[in-house]
Amino acid sequence: MSVAGDAQNADNGVEVTLAVGQQKELPAVPAAAGRPPDREMHAILEIGVSGSGTAGIATGPARGSGPALAEVLIVDTSRSMLHPAGKLHAAKDATAAAIRLLPEGTAFAVLSGRFDATVVHPGPGRTVMAVATPAEREAAERAVRILEADGGTAIGTWLDLARRLLKQQSAPVRHVLLLTDGRNEHDERSAMQLDTVLDACDGRFVCDAWGIGDDWDAGLLLRITRRLHGRAGAVRRASELPAAYEELVGALLGTAVPELRIRLTPTPGTVIRQVKQVVPNEQELLATGDGFGERGAEYVTRAWGEETRHFQVVLSADPTGREIGEDLQLAAVDVTVPDFGRTVGLPAPQPILVRWTDNPLDASRQHPGVRRHELYQQASAAVARAYRAWLRRTEGRPTADRELARALALAAELGDTPLLDALRRVEAAPGAGRVRDGLKDVDWQHLILSSAMTTPPGQPAAGAPQAPPPEAGPAAAPGPGELVACPDCSWIGPADSVYCGGDCGRMLKGAS
């Protein structure tokens, strides 16, 4: 079921839309003797922002006299950037390209990161950011060109200096673009370790983090960007970095809404268990603590261009004393945008509903968006297990092959062509379902990043191959309404399920 809210007309063409997707039925009675019913409602919020050709807010002045965009560019200048030297050259070229794209009046700074962080421009010891003019951009590029590499990597100190610089800025869009070629190996030498810094930075700015070279850590980039509402990426060749930076800054300049808040108001007896973004990547959202009602909670999302994102809301409720077979409201969903100098058309609040049922078939159904995210979680977990097994070399090879085959089957079921392409980069041959020889660690890091990206449901690209699940044998098509029970955890679901939707996640189709 989907319920869509129509946005009010916005005088500048910026509109926000909201749709709630869910399978309303939940079991009112236990599914089996001694087992409590699953009384968690999972709903998918589809939220879209459309600018209708309106220029992004970062390209002009904010309300008042201040800039609309404050940007900090962080360049890893640790000693490893010299091996090979092409990494440092590419980092300089990319940073210079980003500087040239900054609009007039943008507040900006460039930082050099080693054991500590240094302001490259507007200069060491400066606590006030530069303002983009032709002369300032040219001076910043000259300072970048003479950067040298030495020392180690302590990313927490880099982000903390960015936080202190951006703290002085009132720009509605505050952004950090971080580049590193390594791992956070010297965190213990920092005055503030990375976890503490991330706590201090959360909500202060959005951070995109990029890897270059052969020794960066995908887990580290995802850890940073998931906390700071950004996205992680990497280039396979250093020469690709300037073009990637130009694309990133172009997207940043298209920011239509700097912040969007999701408000949930549960009805009495309903508890909010979890709220997270699931498309285009997974990010856990925490309630802000800014209460707007006795039971309501707000969740902040940041830096929206013209795009659509999906969020998963998990609510729990008790059917005791409730009518069976009727639609009842569990919570109301509302979307708000803080004042940033433009009028935005907002959708009407939408309900999340429940229909208590004593029919096990109705209660076993999942909304496709919820099921889709479960498949992505399983695919990402399979990639992680394959990588850990690969690290054990010969001993782990059978496990690595088995987990890669499972990830391929899940990507095919999802119809996610980019993920399939990424998996096939590590596959021995098309359809082999085995890890190829000669892989390097960086090949797995790229795959881990790819498996963290998600897409909404849609038609697979023309000609996209649909691989069968590993070891699947021929089976008769299930009849309408048939169910299957997982032999390990007793999960009950549709008979055409490839994998268990319960805790164990084991393969069902073709399993012996």
N, C-alpha and C positions, 0 to 999 in steps of 0.2 A: 504494500500500500504506500502511496506517496501523496503527501499533502503539500502543495506549493503555495507560498505567499507572494502576491504581486506587489512589487515595489511601488511606492508612491512616485509621482513624477519628480525628477530632480532637475533644478533649473540649469545645472551645468552638465547634464548627461550622465553623471555617475550614479549608478544604481546597484543595490545589493539585493540578491534574491535568496530565498531560503526554501528548501524542501525537506520534509521528514520522510524517510523510508524505513519501514519496519514490518515484521511479521507480528501481528497483534496477539496471536493466541499464546497463552501460557497455561501450564497444567494446574488445575485446581486441586488435584488429588495426586498422591505419590505414583510414580511411574512403575514401581515394583515394590514388593514387600520389603519393608525396612529401609527404603531409600526415599529421601525427601524429594519433592518435585523441584525442577529447575524454575525458580521464580525470579530469574534475572531477565529483564527486558533489554535487548540490544537494539538500538536504533541508529540509523545513519543519517547525519545532517549533511545535506549538500548545499553549500553556500557559494554563491558566485558574485563576483564584482565585475561590472561592465562600465567602461568609460565612454563608450560611444564616440571614440575619436578625440576625447578631451585630453589635453596635454597632461602629462604626469605632474604631480605636485612638486617633485624634486627639481624640475626645470625652471622654477620661478621663485620669487620671494614668498616667504611665509607671511601670515597675518602680522602686521607691524613691520618693523625694520630688519628683523633677523633673517638669516638664510633658511630655506626650506630643507636643505640637505646638509648634514655634517658627516664627512667621510674620513675614515682613518685607514690607510693602506699599510699593512705590516709585511715587511720583506724578511724572510729568514736569511741571515748573513752568517750562519754558523760555518765552521771550517768545511763541513761536508759539501757545501754548495760549490766547492772548487773541484769536485770529483764526480763527473767531469766539469770543466769550467763553463761549458755551454749552459748549465743550469743557472748560474749567476747571471750570464748574459741575457738569457731568456727572461729571468725575473726582472731585470732592469728594463728590458724592452716592454714587458707587459705593464709594469708599474708606470712607465712613461706614457704608454698608450692610455691607461686609465686616467692619468692626470690631465691629459689633453682633452678628454671627454667631459670633464667636470664643468658644469654650467657656471657662468659668471655669478659671483656672489656666494658660491658654495664655501662653507667652512671645511678646511681639509688639513690633514697632517700625514706625513710619511714617517714610519718607524722602522728602525733596524733592530732585528731580534737576535740575541746571542744568549749568554748567561743572564744578561739583563737586557733592557730595551733602551734605545736612544732615539730622540727626536731628530730625524734627518732633515726635515723641513717642517716648520719654519726655522729650526735650529736647536742644538743641544741646550737643555735647560729651559726652553720656552714652554710656558703653560697655556698660552693663548694660541689657538689654531690660526692658520693663514686663511685669507679670503681670496678665492680664485679670481685672478685677473690675468691678462696675458703675461705681464711681467712676473707674477707670482708662480704661474704654471711653468714658465721657462726656468725660473730659479730652482723650483722643485725638481725639474727634470735634470738640471745640471748636478744637483746634489745627489740624485739617484745614480747618475752615470759614474760617479767616482767612488761608489760603495765598494768596500773590500770585505772579504769573508774571513772570519777567525772565531775561535771559541766554540761553545757548546749550545745546547738547545734547552731553554726553560720557558715554555710557552705561557705559563701563568703570569710571568713578569711582563710579557708583551701585552697580554690582554688587560692587565691591571693598569698599565700606562695609558692604553686606549680609553679605559673607563674614566680615568682621571681627566683626560683631555675632553672627552665628550660630556662629562658632568657639568661643564661650564656652558654647554650649548642648549638652546631651547628649540632647535630645529625639530619639526615633527618627524623627520626621517633621519635617524642616526644609525650609521652602518659601518661595519668593520669588514675588510677583505683581507684575510690572512693566508699567506703562502708559506709552506714548509716542505722540506725535502726529507725530513727525518722523524724521529720519535722523541717524545718528551723525556729525554734521558737524564736531564739534570734538574728535575723538578725539586729534588731534595735540597738543592742549593738556593732555591728561591726564598725570598722573605715570606711570600704567600704561595702555598701550593695550589695546583690547578683547581682542585675541587672547591677550595675556599674562594678562589678568584671567580669561578663560574657562579657561585652563590651571589657574590657581590655584583657581578655583571648582569645577571638575569633581570630582564625588564629594562635595562639601560640602553641596549642597542641590539641590533640584529647582526649576527656574524656568519658570513660564508667562509668556509675553509677549504683550501685546495692543496693537493699534493703534487709534487714534481719529482722526477728521478725514480730510483729503484728501491728506496728504503723508507718511504713514509708508511704510516700506520692508519688503515681505514677505520679501525675502532676508535682511535683518538679523534679523527676528524668528525666522526659521527657523534661521539660523546660531546664535543664542543658545540656542534651545530644543533643537536637536539635540545641542548639546554638554552641556546641563545637564538632559537627560532630561525635558523638559517639552513643552508643546504651545503652538503659536502660534494666535492668533485675532484677530478684529477685529470692530468693529461698524460698520454702515453709517450709523447715526444716533446722535448722542451720547446721546440720550435712552434708548437701548437698553442703555447700559453698566451701570447699577445692577443690572438684572435679570441680565445676563450675569455680573456679579461674584457675585451671590447664588448662581447656579447653580454657579460655579466653587468657591466656598467650601464649598457643600453637598457637592460631589463630593470635595473634599479631606477633609472631616470623615468621609467614608465609607471612608477608607483602611483596607484590611484587612491589608496587608503592607507595611511600609516599604521593604523591600529583598528582592530575590529574585536568587539567583545561578545561572547556568547553567554546569554543569561539563561539559567535554568531555575524554574520555580516549581519544585515538586509539591504534589498534594499531600495532605497529612497521611502518614504511614508509608510514604515512598522515600527511599534513601538513594542518594547519588553515589554510585560505587566508583565510576571512572569516566573520564572524558579525555579523548585523545584524538589527534589528527591522524588519519590513515591514508590520505592521498593529498599530495604527491609523495609524501614520506611519512613515517611514523614519528610523532612527537607527543609525549605525555604532557597534558595540560593540568596545571594545579589551580585551584580556586585562588583568587587574588586576596581574599580576606576583606575586600571592600563590600560588605553586605549591603544589599538594597532592599531587604525585606527580612521577615522572620526566618524563612527557610531558604531563600534564594541564594544562588552562588553565581559568580562571574568568572569567565575564563578568557584570557587575553590571547589573541593571535595578532601577528604583526606583519607589516610590509606587504600589502596586497597590490599586485598589478591587476591587469584584466585577466582573471583566472577563476577557476572553480576548485575548491578544496572539499574534501569529505572528512567528517568527524564522526567518531563512534561514541555513543553515550550508553552507559550501562546503569540501569536502575534496578532496585530490588523492591518488592512489595509483598504483602501478605494477602491472600485471597479470602481469609476468614471473614465471614459476614458479607461478602460481595456477591453480586448477582452473577450467575453463569450465563455466557452467551450474549452479554451486552458490552458495548464499547464504553470503557471508563477511562478517564484521563489520569495519567500518572504524573505528568509534568507539562509545563508550558515552556516553549523555547522562544527566546527573543534575541534579536541582534541589535547591537548599538554601536555607534561610531562616535568617539569623542570629537569635540569641536577643533578643527584644524584649518578653518578659514574657508571651507567650501560646504555647500549644501549637498547632502547625499540622500537619495531616495531609499528608504528602508522598508523591508517587508513587514507584514502584520505578524504578530506572534502565532506560533503553530503548536498544536498539542502532540504529545507522545501518549499513545493510547495503549490499553490492554483489554483483551477479551478473555476472561477466564473460561477454560473449557475442560470437560472431562473426556474428550476424545484424544487418545494418544497420537493419532495420525496428525491432527491439527497442531498439537503441541510440539511435534517433532520438526516442523518446517522451520527453515531459516530464511531470513531476508537475503537476497543474492549479494548485497553489499557486505553484510556481516560474514557470509561464507567466503566471499572473495578475500577479505582481509585475513581470515584464518589460513587460507591457502598461501597467501604471501608470507605470513609468519612461519608456516611450515617450510616453505621454499628457502627462506633466509636461514632458518635453523639447519636445514640440510646442507646448505653451502658452508656454514660455520663448522659443522661436524666433518664435512669432507676435507676442509682445510686443516683442521686439527689432526685428522687421520693422515693426511699427506705429509705433515711434519714428521710423522714417525717412519717415513720412507717405506721400505719393503714390508715391514710389519703392519703398517696401516693401510697399505694399498687396497686390499679387498674392501675395507670399510669406505675408503675414499671413493672407489668406483660405485659402490652401492648407493652412497648418499648423493653423488652426482647424478646417477640415473633417476633417483627420486626427485631431485630438484628439476631435472629436465621434464619429467612427467608433469610436475606441478605447474611449471611455466607453460607447458602446452595446454594444460587444462584451463589456465588463466587466459590463454591467448595473448600473452605478453611477448611480442616479437623482440623488443630490445633486450629483455631478460634472456630469452632463448639464444639470441646472438651472443650475449656475454657468456653464457654457459658453454656454448659451442667453441668459444675461444680456448677453453681448457679441456675439451673433449678430444679423444684420440682421433676419431673420424665421425662424420655425420651418422647418427644412429647407433654408434658403438656403445654409448653409456659407460665409457671408461675414461679415466684421466689420462691425458697424453703425457708422453715422456718429455723431459727437457724443460718443464715449467720452472719459472722463477717465483720467488715469494711475491713480487710485485704483481704478477698475473692474478694471484688470489686476492690481493688487496683491491684491485680494480673490480673483480667479481663481487667482493663483499659490498662495495659501494653500489654496484648495479642491483644487487639483491635487496638493498634498502630502499630503492625507488619503487613506487607503486603507481598504477594507472587505474582510472575508473573503468567499469564494464564498457565494452564496445565490440564492434566487429573486428576480428583478426584481420591483419593486412592480407591482401590478395596473395595467394600462393604460400602463406605461412604454413609450414608443416605442423601437423598435430601428432606428436609422438605418443604412442600408447604407454600406459603405465608399465614399469619394469616387471617382467615375468608374467604379464597378464595373459591369460589364456582365453579362448572363445567362451562366451557366456550368452545365454538367452537374455533378451531384453526384459527388464523387470516389468511386471504388470502394474497398472495404475494403482496407487495407494499402497504398494508393497513396502515393507520395512525390513531393515537389516539391523542386527545387534552386534556390536563389537565384542569379540570373545575375550578381550583383555579387561576392558573397563565398563562393559555393559551399556555403553552409549547406544541409543536407538535413533536411527535416522533413515532417510530415503534409501531404497534398495540400490539406487545407481550411484551411491557415494563411493568415491575412489579411496578416500582416506577417512579414518575415524574423526568425527567432529568433537570428540571428548578430550580427556586429559592425555591419553597415550598417543594419539595421532598416527597410529599404525596404518599400514596399507590394508585395505579390505579387498579390493578387486584383485582376483588372481592369487590371493594369499593362500598358502597351503594350510 
